[in-house]
């Protein structure tokens, strides 16, 4: 690494991003996955448990004067509002203060709020800490996805990101099964079981918090913020661990980048970069998040009502069906994730969105014809969500890798907030009316709306998705602090050498990218 003095700070030429990208997979990377990724299991557990315990909370003797509608309505809306607010609030601080500081703080907020939910003694207390739980989870999305993409080698970034985001559904499986046990009054008293589910979430969060202490700050973030000596120490330590594990020296890194270090980026710069310079990518991110939000609400929001209304499934048994659906969701990113790194982002993102939309259209037709039972409908939902879950996870991957590093956390936060608000506010308002009427035609319409938006997002991805597979983050979107910034026209088009991989440290045999001042 070489350093030259500049008028407004230090100009640094470094190969640290290339050194991180050329690392083979190792035990150290598994530490990152476990320390950062397992929080989505908690999110899935959290959301599923609350939905399943709504009826128990509303019963006399639960310890809370609350109705089932308030749990699934107002409390759920407050959780969503907290997640949206938290994503935007913590997202900005993640870009400003660093990834590690924020993923420790946001998990601590989640842990505390969940523990305090477990001892709720009145409705207002329950509502307050549902909001704060969401506030912590929303911040997690920005901090965690930023850190993962900046620490995981380019060859594995897609599959790892998808697997981690898809692990939400592993938590949903656990939440479904846990709620069945926790709500059994033969095992736990009515005012104890639901509290234990929240307490368990807090205990798991504490374990994850202890593991996270060993996850370093992103060297890429440190470089930009004038802490290049610290970045060098972290990367050198990682390289030593990987070499000791493999018993052989690492290959030479390919390429360097020169950056003008600075402490912060203004909101105006972030807005102009995302919505003007990279407006096609912004349209892509918006389409992907809205499409998956509405498809998921078309299925999951009213799944229990659909099963009980049309197939006479007892309300106490719907958790088993949801566990099957959740398992299908988890298998999608797990089994398809590698293809996003090999076949490519554009084909896989557009393909998973289109396939899930078309399969939901087919499910709607079969449902309208009266050809389905509770079991076959669940099987159809599993097929739809197998592809939809991989697509939805790729939405988070997309917005975390196609914008410059200085805007990464805020970009994730913004698009997450849009998708969450659409899914958690307008989605339920629309689909509750449709699936709650008890009319086949209304439920079919709900399916068709979700399928249409998913297919439109798939077509958008076919046109606008960025070929980011096996490319360095700096090659996909040049940092704003890079000394050799492309012009606004190149960034707006999303093509040219800075988007196509014609040059850059992450483009393999195409040569190294050495910027100069």
C-alpha positions as a Python dict, from the first residue, in 0.01 Angstrom:
ca = {
    (1, 'X'): (0, 0, 0),
    (2, 'X'): (128, 348, -86),
    (3, 'X'): (5, 681, 45),
    (4, 'X'): (32, 1029, -104),
    (5, 'X'): (-82, 1352, 54),
    (6, 'X'): (-379, 1531, -104),
    (7, 'X'): (-522, 1874, -39),
    (8, 'X'): (-833, 1758, 141),
    (9, 'X'): (-708, 1436, 300),
    (10, 'X'): (-497, 1136, 218),
    (11, 'X'): (-488, 955, -114),
    (12, 'X'): (-424, 583, -74),
    (13, 'X'): (-345, 321, -336),
    (14, 'X'): (-430, -23, -204),
    (15, 'X'): (-485, -385, -305),
    (16, 'X'): (-689, -474, 5),
    (17, 'X'): (-1023, -529, -180),
    (18, 'X'): (-846, -761, -426),
    (19, 'X'): (-679, -947, -138),
    (20, 'X'): (-1014, -1010, 28),
    (21, 'X'): (-1171, -1124, -301),
    (22, 'X'): (-901, -1378, -387),
    (23, 'X'): (-927, -1566, -54),
    (24, 'X'): (-1040, -1930, -72),
    (25, 'X'): (-1329, -2035, 150),
    (26, 'X'): (-1213, -2104, 505),
    (27, 'X'): (-1322, -2153, 866),
    (28, 'X'): (-1284, -1779, 913),
    (29, 'X'): (-1560, -1718, 660),
    (30, 'X'): (-1786, -1960, 846),
    (31, 'X'): (-1731, -1744, 1154),
    (32, 'X'): (-1864, -1447, 958),
    (33, 'X'): (-2167, -1642, 837),
    (34, 'X'): (-2254, -1765, 1186),
    (35, 'X'): (-2182, -1438, 1362),
    (36, 'X'): (-2371, -1216, 1120),
    (37, 'X'): (-2617, -1436, 934),
    (38, 'X'): (-2796, -1621, 1212),
    (39, 'X'): (-2987, -1311, 1317),
    (40, 'X'): (-3232, -1372, 1030),
    (41, 'X'): (-3329, -1694, 1204),
    (42, 'X'): (-3429, -1478, 1500),
    (43, 'X'): (-3630, -1249, 1273),
    (44, 'X'): (-3818, -1544, 1126),
    (45, 'X'): (-3876, -1686, 1473),
    (46, 'X'): (-3999, -1350, 1597),
    (47, 'X'): (-4248, -1281, 1319),
    (48, 'X'): (-4389, -1634, 1310),
    (49, 'X'): (-4429, -1672, 1684),
    (50, 'X'): (-4624, -1347, 1718),
    (51, 'X'): (-4865, -1449, 1444),
    (52, 'X'): (-4919, -1791, 1598),
    (53, 'X'): (-4966, -1675, 1958),
    (54, 'X'): (-5222, -1408, 1873),
    (55, 'X'): (-5517, -1624, 1976),
    (56, 'X'): (-5354, -1723, 2306),
    (57, 'X'): (-5267, -1365, 2399),
    (58, 'X'): (-5631, -1263, 2356),
    (59, 'X'): (-5762, -1535, 2587),
    (60, 'X'): (-5846, -1470, 2956),
    (61, 'X'): (-5553, -1560, 3178),
    (62, 'X'): (-5283, -1465, 2926),
    (63, 'X'): (-5168, -1178, 3145),
    (64, 'X'): (-5238, -911, 2883),
    (65, 'X'): (-5564, -724, 2815),
    (66, 'X'): (-5527, -748, 2437),
    (67, 'X'): (-5733, -877, 2146),
    (68, 'X'): (-5619, -1108, 1867),
    (69, 'X'): (-5684, -829, 1616),
    (70, 'X'): (-5456, -592, 1809),
    (71, 'X'): (-5175, -848, 1802),
    (72, 'X'): (-5197, -918, 1427),
    (73, 'X'): (-5304, -564, 1341),
    (74, 'X'): (-5165, -278, 1551),
    (75, 'X'): (-4874, -470, 1706),
    (76, 'X'): (-4772, -607, 1366),
    (77, 'X'): (-4796, -261, 1210),
    (78, 'X'): (-4580, -115, 1489),
    (79, 'X'): (-4320, -387, 1431),
    (80, 'X'): (-4316, -300, 1060),
    (81, 'X'): (-4300, 74, 1132),
    (82, 'X'): (-4012, 13, 1372),
    (83, 'X'): (-3828, -195, 1112),
    (84, 'X'): (-3867, 77, 847),
    (85, 'X'): (-3761, 355, 1085),
    (86, 'X'): (-3474, 145, 1219),
    (87, 'X'): (-3345, 61, 872),
    (88, 'X'): (-3326, 427, 773),
    (89, 'X'): (-3192, 550, 1108),
    (90, 'X'): (-2927, 282, 1156),
    (91, 'X'): (-2851, 260, 784),
    (92, 'X'): (-2720, 613, 778),
    (93, 'X'): (-2508, 551, 1089),
    (94, 'X'): (-2373, 226, 942),
    (95, 'X'): (-2223, 418, 650),
    (96, 'X'): (-2097, 688, 887),
    (97, 'X'): (-1978, 499, 1196),
    (98, 'X'): (-1889, 159, 1054),
    (99, 'X'): (-2039, -187, 1012),
    (100, 'X'): (-1918, -351, 1334),
    (101, 'X'): (-2028, -79, 1574),
    (102, 'X'): (-2376, -82, 1427),
    (103, 'X'): (-2429, -458, 1402),
    (104, 'X'): (-2339, -481, 1771),
    (105, 'X'): (-2570, -194, 1869),
    (106, 'X'): (-2868, -307, 1662),
    (107, 'X'): (-2850, -663, 1796),
    (108, 'X'): (-2832, -526, 2150),
    (109, 'X'): (-3146, -318, 2081),
    (110, 'X'): (-3322, -628, 1949),
    (111, 'X'): (-3210, -835, 2248),
    (112, 'X'): (-3328, -580, 2504),
    (113, 'X'): (-3661, -511, 2335),
    (114, 'X'): (-3740, -882, 2299),
    (115, 'X'): (-3655, -954, 2662),
    (116, 'X'): (-3876, -666, 2776),
    (117, 'X'): (-4161, -792, 2553),
    (118, 'X'): (-4148, -1119, 2748),
    (119, 'X'): (-4237, -937, 3071),
    (120, 'X'): (-4513, -723, 2919),
    (121, 'X'): (-4778, -644, 3182),
    (122, 'X'): (-5001, -412, 2980),
    (123, 'X'): (-5099, -350, 2619),
    (124, 'X'): (-4904, -27, 2579),
    (125, 'X'): (-4586, -200, 2702),
    (126, 'X'): (-4631, -482, 2448),
    (127, 'X'): (-4688, -230, 2166),
    (128, 'X'): (-4384, -18, 2263),
    (129, 'X'): (-4140, -305, 2267),
    (130, 'X'): (-4278, -459, 1949),
    (131, 'X'): (-4188, -128, 1783),
    (132, 'X'): (-3840, -127, 1938),
    (133, 'X'): (-3783, -492, 1841),
    (134, 'X'): (-3858, -397, 1480),
    (135, 'X'): (-3636, -90, 1520),
    (136, 'X'): (-3341, -317, 1601),
    (137, 'X'): (-3417, -571, 1328),
    (138, 'X'): (-3446, -298, 1063),
    (139, 'X'): (-3098, -175, 1148),
    (140, 'X'): (-2966, -530, 1128),
    (141, 'X'): (-3057, -557, 760),
    (142, 'X'): (-2845, -257, 664),
    (143, 'X'): (-2545, -332, 887),
    (144, 'X'): (-2532, -707, 827),
    (145, 'X'): (-2579, -713, 450),
    (146, 'X'): (-2315, -441, 414),
    (147, 'X'): (-2063, -629, 625),
    (148, 'X'): (-2127, -967, 462),
    (149, 'X'): (-2084, -841, 108),
    (150, 'X'): (-1765, -656, 200),
    (151, 'X'): (-1606, -953, 379),
    (152, 'X'): (-1708, -1249, 163),
    (153, 'X'): (-1493, -1325, -149),
    (154, 'X'): (-1647, -1236, -484),
    (155, 'X'): (-1666, -1603, -593),
    (156, 'X'): (-1903, -1686, -306),
    (157, 'X'): (-2081, -1357, -238),
    (158, 'X'): (-2406, -1441, -416),
    (159, 'X'): (-2472, -1784, -265),
    (160, 'X'): (-2370, -1675, 86),
    (161, 'X'): (-2590, -1367, 78),
    (162, 'X'): (-2888, -1569, -47),
    (163, 'X'): (-2837, -1846, 207),
    (164, 'X'): (-2816, -1598, 494),
    (165, 'X'): (-3122, -1398, 392),
    (166, 'X'): (-3311, -1720, 326),
    (167, 'X'): (-3235, -1845, 678),
    (168, 'X'): (-3525, -1623, 790),
    (169, 'X'): (-3743, -1917, 693),
    (170, 'X'): (-3546, -2160, 905),
    (171, 'X'): (-3646, -1939, 1196),
    (172, 'X'): (-4003, -1945, 1071),
    (173, 'X'): (-4002, -2326, 1083),
    (174, 'X'): (-3872, -2311, 1439),
    (175, 'X'): (-4127, -2044, 1529),
    (176, 'X'): (-4414, -2253, 1398),
    (177, 'X'): (-4309, -2562, 1590),
    (178, 'X'): (-4212, -2367, 1901),
    (179, 'X'): (-4550, -2196, 1919),
    (180, 'X'): (-4726, -2534, 1911),
    (181, 'X'): (-4533, -2644, 2221),
    (182, 'X'): (-4543, -2307, 2397),
    (183, 'X'): (-4921, -2276, 2356),
    (184, 'X'): (-4992, -2622, 2493),
    (185, 'X'): (-5150, -2549, 2833),
    (186, 'X'): (-5074, -2905, 2942),
    (187, 'X'): (-4707, -2802, 2938),
    (188, 'X'): (-4708, -2430, 3020),
    (189, 'X'): (-4962, -2205, 3190),
    (190, 'X'): (-5151, -1968, 2959),
    (191, 'X'): (-4959, -1666, 3090),
    (192, 'X'): (-4616, -1834, 3072),
    (193, 'X'): (-4577, -2013, 2736),
    (194, 'X'): (-4591, -1707, 2513),
    (195, 'X'): (-4345, -1524, 2739),
    (196, 'X'): (-4095, -1808, 2709),
    (197, 'X'): (-4094, -1779, 2329),
    (198, 'X'): (-3977, -1418, 2353),
    (199, 'X'): (-3730, -1503, 2628),
    (200, 'X'): (-3578, -1772, 2405),
    (201, 'X'): (-3529, -1514, 2129),
    (202, 'X'): (-3340, -1293, 2373),
    (203, 'X'): (-3117, -1581, 2485),
    (204, 'X'): (-3032, -1673, 2125),
    (205, 'X'): (-2954, -1307, 2050),
    (206, 'X'): (-2714, -1299, 2345),
    (207, 'X'): (-2528, -1603, 2210),
    (208, 'X'): (-2500, -1438, 1866),
    (209, 'X'): (-2379, -1115, 2029),
    (210, 'X'): (-2094, -1304, 2194),
    (211, 'X'): (-1994, -1463, 1862),
    (212, 'X'): (-2003, -1124, 1687),
    (213, 'X'): (-1728, -987, 1906),
    (214, 'X'): (-1486, -1184, 1686),
    (215, 'X'): (-1614, -1039, 1358),
    (216, 'X'): (-1388, -751, 1242),
    (217, 'X'): (-1481, -418, 1098),
    (218, 'X'): (-1502, -409, 718),
    (219, 'X'): (-1152, -330, 585),
    (220, 'X'): (-1317, -163, 286),
    (221, 'X'): (-1499, 79, 515),
    (222, 'X'): (-1182, 144, 716),
    (223, 'X'): (-988, 231, 400),
    (224, 'X'): (-1232, 498, 291),
    (225, 'X'): (-1251, 651, 639),
    (226, 'X'): (-878, 705, 686),
    (227, 'X'): (-805, 396, 895),
    (228, 'X'): (-592, 210, 639),
    (229, 'X'): (-339, 87, 897),
    (230, 'X'): (-618, -90, 1085),
    (231, 'X'): (-752, -232, 758),
    (232, 'X'): (-404, -368, 676),
    (233, 'X'): (-374, -537, 1015),
    (234, 'X'): (-715, -705, 980),
    (235, 'X'): (-653, -834, 628),
    (236, 'X'): (-303, -956, 713),
    (237, 'X'): (-445, -1146, 1012),
    (238, 'X'): (-713, -1308, 794),
    (239, 'X'): (-454, -1407, 533),
    (240, 'X'): (-234, -1572, 798),
    (241, 'X'): (-529, -1776, 929),
    (242, 'X'): (-629, -1890, 581),
    (243, 'X'): (-271, -1983, 486),
    (244, 'X'): (-226, -2182, 808),
    (245, 'X'): (-550, -2368, 740),
    (246, 'X'): (-466, -2448, 376),
    (247, 'X'): (-94, -2506, 427),
    (248, 'X'): (4, -2310, 117),
    (249, 'X'): (62, -1945, 20),
    (250, 'X'): (-220, -1740, -125),
    (251, 'X'): (-218, -1635, -492),
    (252, 'X'): (-122, -1281, -583),
    (253, 'X'): (-411, -1030, -569),
    (254, 'X'): (-526, -888, -900),
    (255, 'X'): (-525, -510, -913),
    (256, 'X'): (-527, -199, -696),
    (257, 'X'): (-750, 100, -641),
    (258, 'X'): (-665, 457, -543),
    (259, 'X'): (-906, 640, -314),
    (260, 'X'): (-926, 988, -169),
    (261, 'X'): (-1006, 923, 196),
    (262, 'X'): (-1285, 1120, 362),
    (263, 'X'): (-1486, 1095, 680),
    (264, 'X'): (-1843, 1118, 553),
    (265, 'X'): (-2073, 1149, 253),
    (266, 'X'): (-2365, 1390, 258),
    (267, 'X'): (-2730, 1295, 212),
    (268, 'X'): (-2732, 1503, -108),
    (269, 'X'): (-2448, 1296, -253),
    (270, 'X'): (-2618, 971, -155),
    (271, 'X'): (-2948, 1080, -311),
    (272, 'X'): (-2786, 1202, -631),
    (273, 'X'): (-2577, 888, -665),
    (274, 'X'): (-2858, 638, -610),
    (275, 'X'): (-3146, 813, -782),
    (276, 'X'): (-2969, 1006, -1058),
    (277, 'X'): (-2632, 852, -1142),
    (278, 'X'): (-2761, 496, -1084),
    (279, 'X'): (-3129, 550, -1157),
    (280, 'X'): (-3167, 230, -1364),
    (281, 'X'): (-3035, 29, -1073),
    (282, 'X'): (-3270, 218, -841),
    (283, 'X'): (-3565, 118, -1063),
    (284, 'X'): (-3441, -241, -1050),
    (285, 'X'): (-3418, -240, -669),
    (286, 'X'): (-3762, -83, -632),
    (287, 'X'): (-3919, -339, -868),
    (288, 'X'): (-3759, -638, -696),
    (289, 'X'): (-3863, -533, -346),
    (290, 'X'): (-4220, -441, -437),
    (291, 'X'): (-4271, -760, -640),
    (292, 'X'): (-4158, -997, -366),
    (293, 'X'): (-4344, -803, -97),
    (294, 'X'): (-4679, -837, -269),
    (295, 'X'): (-4630, -1199, -371),
    (296, 'X'): (-4549, -1297, -15),
    (297, 'X'): (-4847, -1111, 123),
    (298, 'X'): (-5075, -1270, -137),
    (299, 'X'): (-4982, -1610, 8),
    (300, 'X'): (-4864, -1578, 366),
    (301, 'X'): (-5091, -1305, 502),
    (302, 'X'): (-5411, -1502, 460),
    (303, 'X'): (-5279, -1857, 447),
    (304, 'X'): (-5439, -1955, 778),
    (305, 'X'): (-5775, -1805, 686),
    (306, 'X'): (-5765, -1976, 345),
    (307, 'X'): (-5695, -2317, 499),
    (308, 'X'): (-5963, -2286, 767),
    (309, 'X'): (-6227, -2124, 542),
    (310, 'X'): (-6199, -2337, 229),
    (311, 'X'): (-6057, -2665, 361),
    (312, 'X'): (-6185, -2682, 722),
    (313, 'X'): (-5834, -2709, 866),
    (314, 'X'): (-5852, -2654, 1246),
    (315, 'X'): (-5692, -2323, 1345),
    (316, 'X'): (-5464, -2505, 1587),
    (317, 'X'): (-5317, -2712, 1301),
    (318, 'X'): (-5229, -2434, 1057),
    (319, 'X'): (-4883, -2408, 1215),
    (320, 'X'): (-4790, -2747, 1070),
    (321, 'X'): (-4881, -2629, 719),
    (322, 'X'): (-4686, -2307, 766),
    (323, 'X'): (-4381, -2504, 880),
    (324, 'X'): (-4391, -2696, 549),
    (325, 'X'): (-4421, -2371, 351),
    (326, 'X'): (-4134, -2216, 547),
    (327, 'X'): (-3913, -2517, 479),
    (328, 'X'): (-3977, -2476, 105),
    (329, 'X'): (-3875, -2111, 138),
    (330, 'X'): (-3546, -2203, 303),
    (331, 'X'): (-3459, -2470, 46),
    (332, 'X'): (-3486, -2224, -244),
    (333, 'X'): (-3185, -2002, -158),
    (334, 'X'): (-2997, -2299, -17),
    (335, 'X'): (-3019, -2509, -334),
    (336, 'X'): (-3028, -2235, -599),
    (337, 'X'): (-2778, -1994, -441),
    (338, 'X'): (-2469, -2130, -617),
    (339, 'X'): (-2630, -2071, -956),
    (340, 'X'): (-2640, -1696, -888),
    (341, 'X'): (-2259, -1707, -886),
    (342, 'X'): (-2218, -1946, -1181),
    (343, 'X'): (-2512, -1904, -1422),
    (344, 'X'): (-2527, -1536, -1331),
    (345, 'X'): (-2737, -1271, -1161),
    (346, 'X'): (-2949, -1159, -1458),
    (347, 'X'): (-3065, -1507, -1560),
    (348, 'X'): (-3127, -1628, -1206),
    (349, 'X'): (-3295, -1315, -1068),
    (350, 'X'): (-3531, -1276, -1363),
    (351, 'X'): (-3584, -1653, -1381),
    (352, 'X'): (-3679, -1700, -1014),
    (353, 'X'): (-3914, -1401, -1021),
    (354, 'X'): (-4086, -1510, -1343),
    (355, 'X'): (-4111, -1877, -1243),
    (356, 'X'): (-4263, -1799, -904),
    (357, 'X'): (-4511, -1557, -1061),
    (358, 'X'): (-4617, -1805, -1330),
    (359, 'X'): (-4650, -2085, -1076),
    (360, 'X'): (-4872, -1864, -861),
    (361, 'X'): (-5090, -1792, -1166),
    (362, 'X'): (-5120, -2169, -1210),
    (363, 'X'): (-5205, -2214, -842),
    (364, 'X'): (-5475, -1947, -870),
    (365, 'X'): (-5629, -2128, -1168),
    (366, 'X'): (-5630, -2465, -991),
    (367, 'X'): (-5779, -2306, -679),
    (368, 'X'): (-6050, -2140, -887),
    (369, 'X'): (-6134, -2476, -1047),
    (370, 'X'): (-6171, -2642, -707),
    (371, 'X'): (-5894, -2888, -792),
    (372, 'X'): (-5691, -2844, -474),
    (373, 'X'): (-5700, -2979, -120),
    (374, 'X'): (-5526, -2831, 183),
    (375, 'X'): (-5226, -3056, 117),
    (376, 'X'): (-5200, -2994, -259),
    (377, 'X'): (-5248, -2619, -212),
    (378, 'X'): (-4964, -2623, 41),
    (379, 'X'): (-4752, -2818, -211),
    (380, 'X'): (-4827, -2553, -476),
    (381, 'X'): (-4732, -2277, -234),
    (382, 'X'): (-4407, -2460, -159),
    (383, 'X'): (-4320, -2473, -530),
    (384, 'X'): (-4400, -2103, -574),
    (385, 'X'): (-4201, -1997, -269),
    (386, 'X'): (-3905, -2222, -346),
    (387, 'X'): (-3827, -1990, -638),
    (388, 'X'): (-3973, -1674, -482),
    (389, 'X'): (-3753, -1703, -173),
    (390, 'X'): (-3436, -1721, -383),
    (391, 'X'): (-3563, -1422, -582),
    (392, 'X'): (-3654, -1222, -271),
    (393, 'X'): (-3314, -1292, -115),
    (394, 'X'): (-3148, -1179, -437),
    (395, 'X'): (-3326, -844, -400),
    (396, 'X'): (-3120, -779, -85),
    (397, 'X'): (-2808, -902, -263),
    (398, 'X'): (-2874, -672, -557),
    (399, 'X'): (-2916, -345, -367),
    (400, 'X'): (-2617, -426, -147),
    (401, 'X'): (-2373, -474, -436),
    (402, 'X'): (-2481, -245, -723),
    (403, 'X'): (-2434, 93, -549),
    (404, 'X'): (-2106, 255, -437),
    (405, 'X'): (-1972, 149, -101),
    (406, 'X'): (-2026, 487, 64),
    (407, 'X'): (-2401, 452, -1),
    (408, 'X'): (-2431, 76, 52),
    (409, 'X'): (-2597, 59, 395),
    (410, 'X'): (-2828, 351, 320),
    (411, 'X'): (-2930, 196, -13),
    (412, 'X'): (-3013, -134, 158),
    (413, 'X'): (-3206, 54, 425),
    (414, 'X'): (-3405, 259, 175),
    (415, 'X'): (-3515, -31, -44),
    (416, 'X'): (-3576, -253, 258),
    (417, 'X'): (-3800, 19, 405),
    (418, 'X'): (-3993, 46, 78),
    (419, 'X'): (-4043, -329, 53),
    (420, 'X'): (-4129, -369, 420),
    (421, 'X'): (-4375, -80, 416),
    (422, 'X'): (-4543, -211, 102),
    (423, 'X'): (-4555, -562, 239),
    (424, 'X'): (-4647, -474, 595),
    (425, 'X'): (-4889, -186, 541),
    (426, 'X'): (-5051, -171, 196),
    (427, 'X'): (-5020, -549, 144),
    (428, 'X'): (-5224, -653, 448),
    (429, 'X'): (-5481, -380, 385),
    (430, 'X'): (-5538, -514, 35),
    (431, 'X'): (-5509, -888, 93),
    (432, 'X'): (-5697, -898, 425),
    (433, 'X'): (-6008, -772, 247),
    (434, 'X'): (-5968, -1022, -37),
    (435, 'X'): (-5882, -1337, 157),
    (436, 'X'): (-6122, -1257, 440),
    (437, 'X'): (-6443, -1253, 233),
    (438, 'X'): (-6464, -1630, 203),
    (439, 'X'): (-6520, -1600, -172),
    (440, 'X'): (-6307, -1808, -406),
    (441, 'X'): (-6291, -1531, -666),
    (442, 'X'): (-6149, -1278, -419),
    (443, 'X'): (-5873, -1515, -308),
    (444, 'X'): (-5793, -1591, -672),
    (445, 'X'): (-5763, -1216, -735),
    (446, 'X'): (-5521, -1184, -442),
    (447, 'X'): (-5302, -1456, -594),
    (448, 'X'): (-5318, -1291, -937),
    (449, 'X'): (-5214, -949, -804),
    (450, 'X'): (-4909, -1098, -631),
    (451, 'X'): (-4819, -1305, -938),
    (452, 'X'): (-4851, -1006, -1174),
    (453, 'X'): (-4620, -783, -971),
    (454, 'X'): (-4368, -1065, -937),
    (455, 'X'): (-4364, -1125, -1313),
    (456, 'X'): (-4326, -752, -1383),
    (457, 'X'): (-4027, -744, -1148),
    (458, 'X'): (-3882, -1044, -1331),
    (459, 'X'): (-3912, -868, -1665),
    (460, 'X'): (-3748, -559, -1516),
    (461, 'X'): (-3459, -775, -1394),
    (462, 'X'): (-3423, -931, -1740),
    (463, 'X'): (-3366, -581, -1879),
    (464, 'X'): (-3180, -404, -1598),
    (465, 'X'): (-3007, -663, -1375),
    (466, 'X'): (-2634, -607, -1337),
    (467, 'X'): (-2393, -890, -1417),
    (468, 'X'): (-2230, -880, -1075),
    (469, 'X'): (-2134, -1246, -1044),
    (470, 'X'): (-1769, -1311, -949),
    (471, 'X'): (-1684, -941, -974),
    (472, 'X'): (-1540, -719, -705),
    (473, 'X'): (-1771, -465, -543),
    (474, 'X'): (-1540, -184, -660),
    (475, 'X'): (-1575, -302, -1020),
    (476, 'X'): (-1957, -326, -1002),
    (477, 'X'): (-1990, 26, -859),
    (478, 'X'): (-1683, 245, -830),
    (479, 'X'): (-1653, 405, -483),
    (480, 'X'): (-1736, 776, -472),
    (481, 'X'): (-1396, 830, -314),
    (482, 'X'): (-1208, 657, -597),
    (483, 'X'): (-956, 878, -769),
    (484, 'X'): (-1066, 759, -1116),
    (485, 'X'): (-1440, 818, -1091),
    (486, 'X'): (-1648, 750, -1405),
    (487, 'X'): (-1862, 1032, -1538),
    (488, 'X'): (-2232, 1064, -1445),
    (489, 'X'): (-2337, 939, -1790),
    (490, 'X'): (-2152, 610, -1746),
    (491, 'X'): (-2300, 560, -1400),
    (492, 'X'): (-2653, 645, -1510),
    (493, 'X'): (-2643, 401, -1799),
    (494, 'X'): (-2505, 124, -1579),
    (495, 'X'): (-2270, 17, -1856),
    (496, 'X'): (-1925, 104, -1977),
    (497, 'X'): (-1603, -18, -1819),
    (498, 'X'): (-1711, 46, -1460),
    (499, 'X'): (-2018, -178, -1487),
    (500, 'X'): (-1926, -434, -1750),
    (501, 'X'): (-1608, -560, -1590),
    (502, 'X'): (-1394, -462, -1889),
    (503, 'X'): (-1140, -343, -1634),
    (504, 'X'): (-1111, -380, -1261),
    (505, 'X'): (-962, -580, -981),
    (506, 'X'): (-1247, -824, -985),
    (507, 'X'): (-1262, -913, -1352),
    (508, 'X'): (-1019, -1205, -1361),
    (509, 'X'): (-814, -1223, -1678),
    (510, 'X'): (-928, -881, -1797),
    (511, 'X'): (-646, -716, -1606),
    (512, 'X'): (-594, -518, -1289),
    (513, 'X'): (-740, -179, -1218),
    (514, 'X'): (-484, 66, -1087),
    (515, 'X'): (-620, 415, -1036),
    (516, 'X'): (-391, 716, -1030),
    (517, 'X'): (-418, 1071, -903),
}
